[in-house]
């Protein structure tokens, strides 16, 4: 699924010539549809035999994404060391809410952290959780 304004790459292979409709010739096309759209590709081999396949690219307005999530896309952060023995260092370029979950989805740490250098101590968690 794409959000309006995003681009996807569609790749085809296995034929001497490939023609996308819409899209042109070649094995790869980049698409940026504004609504859900179906693309077809026709491949032809050296003997003139051809086959056609269709691909539908779903598109969503993505209006339910929160502004904070969009801002986070453009934020920079570092997390180190990896692997860790429980102390995690973070370098954040903005105030950020950090939520860490275990393998079964349980929240094991949650905190709002200020921008700059921060450290989270997870040494109290089971060793199986450490990565």
C-alpha positions as CSV (number, residue, x, y, z in Angstrom):
1,X,0.0,0.0,0.0
2,X,1.3,3.5,-0.9
3,X,0.3,6.8,0.5
4,X,-0.7,9.4,-2.0
5,X,2.6,11.1,-3.2
6,X,4.8,8.0,-2.6
7,X,6.6,6.1,-5.3
8,X,6.8,2.3,-5.8
9,X,9.0,0.3,-8.1
10,X,7.4,-2.6,-10.2
11,X,9.9,-5.1,-11.5
12,X,9.3,-7.9,-14.1
13,X,11.6,-10.6,-15.5
14,X,11.7,-13.8,-17.5
15,X,11.2,-12.5,-21.1
16,X,13.2,-11.0,-23.9
17,X,11.0,-7.9,-24.0
18,X,8.7,-6.5,-21.4
19,X,6.0,-3.8,-21.9
20,X,4.1,-2.3,-19.0
21,X,0.7,-0.7,-19.5
22,X,0.8,2.1,-18.4
23,X,4.5,2.6,-18.0
24,X,6.5,1.7,-21.2
25,X,9.1,-0.9,-21.9
26,X,11.9,-2.4,-19.8
27,X,12.0,-4.6,-16.7
28,X,11.5,-1.8,-14.1
29,X,9.0,1.1,-13.8
30,X,8.5,3.6,-11.1
31,X,4.9,4.5,-10.3
32,X,3.2,7.2,-8.2
33,X,-0.5,6.7,-8.6
34,X,-2.9,8.9,-6.8
35,X,-5.6,6.2,-6.7
36,X,-5.5,2.4,-6.6
37,X,-4.4,1.4,-10.1
38,X,-3.8,-1.9,-12.0
39,X,-0.7,-2.3,-14.2
40,X,-0.2,-5.0,-16.7
41,X,3.1,-6.3,-18.1
42,X,3.4,-8.3,-21.3
43,X,6.5,-10.4,-21.7
44,X,7.6,-11.8,-25.1
45,X,10.3,-14.4,-25.5
46,X,12.7,-14.9,-28.4
47,X,10.2,-17.2,-30.2
48,X,7.4,-14.6,-30.1
49,X,5.4,-16.3,-27.4
50,X,3.9,-13.9,-24.9
51,X,2.1,-13.8,-21.6
52,X,0.5,-11.0,-19.6
53,X,0.3,-10.5,-15.9
54,X,-1.4,-7.8,-13.8
55,X,-0.4,-6.1,-10.6
56,X,-2.7,-3.8,-8.6
57,X,-1.0,-1.0,-6.6
58,X,-3.2,0.1,-3.7
59,X,-3.2,3.7,-2.7
60,X,-4.5,5.3,0.5
61,X,-4.8,9.0,1.5
62,X,-3.1,8.1,4.8
63,X,-5.0,10.8,6.6
64,X,-5.0,8.9,9.8
65,X,-1.3,9.3,10.3
66,X,-0.6,11.6,13.3
67,X,1.5,14.8,12.8
68,X,4.0,13.5,15.4
69,X,4.5,10.3,13.4
70,X,5.2,12.4,10.2
71,X,7.7,14.6,12.2
72,X,9.5,11.4,13.4
73,X,10.1,10.4,9.8
74,X,12.3,13.4,9.4
75,X,14.0,13.1,12.8
76,X,17.4,11.6,13.4
77,X,18.4,9.4,16.2
78,X,21.2,7.0,17.1
79,X,20.9,3.9,19.4
80,X,24.1,2.2,20.6
81,X,25.7,-0.2,21.4
82,X,24.3,-3.1,19.5
83,X,24.4,-5.7,20.9
84,X,23.9,-4.4,24.5
85,X,24.2,-5.9,27.9
86,X,21.4,-3.6,29.1
87,X,22.6,0.0,28.9
88,X,21.4,1.7,25.7
89,X,22.7,5.1,24.7
90,X,20.5,7.3,22.6
91,X,21.3,10.5,20.7
92,X,18.0,12.3,19.9
93,X,17.6,15.5,17.8
94,X,14.2,16.2,19.3
95,X,12.0,15.4,22.4
96,X,10.8,11.8,21.8
97,X,8.6,9.2,23.4
98,X,10.4,5.9,23.5
99,X,8.5,2.6,23.9
100,X,10.3,-0.7,24.0
101,X,8.4,-4.0,23.7
102,X,9.5,-7.6,24.1
103,X,9.1,-10.3,21.5
104,X,5.4,-10.9,22.5
105,X,4.5,-7.3,22.3
106,X,4.5,-6.4,26.0
107,X,5.8,-2.9,26.9
108,X,9.0,-3.3,29.0
109,X,10.0,0.4,28.9
110,X,8.2,3.6,28.2
111,X,9.4,7.2,28.7
112,X,9.4,10.7,27.2
113,X,13.0,11.7,26.7
114,X,14.4,15.2,25.9
115,X,16.6,15.8,22.9
116,X,20.3,15.2,23.3
117,X,22.2,12.3,24.8
118,X,20.2,9.9,26.9
119,X,20.7,6.5,28.5
120,X,18.2,3.7,29.2
121,X,19.0,1.0,31.7
122,X,17.4,-2.3,30.8
123,X,19.8,-4.5,32.9
124,X,16.9,-5.6,35.1
125,X,15.2,-7.4,32.2
126,X,15.6,-11.1,31.5
127,X,18.7,-12.0,29.5
128,X,16.5,-13.5,26.8
129,X,15.3,-10.0,25.9
130,X,18.8,-8.6,25.3
131,X,19.8,-8.3,21.7
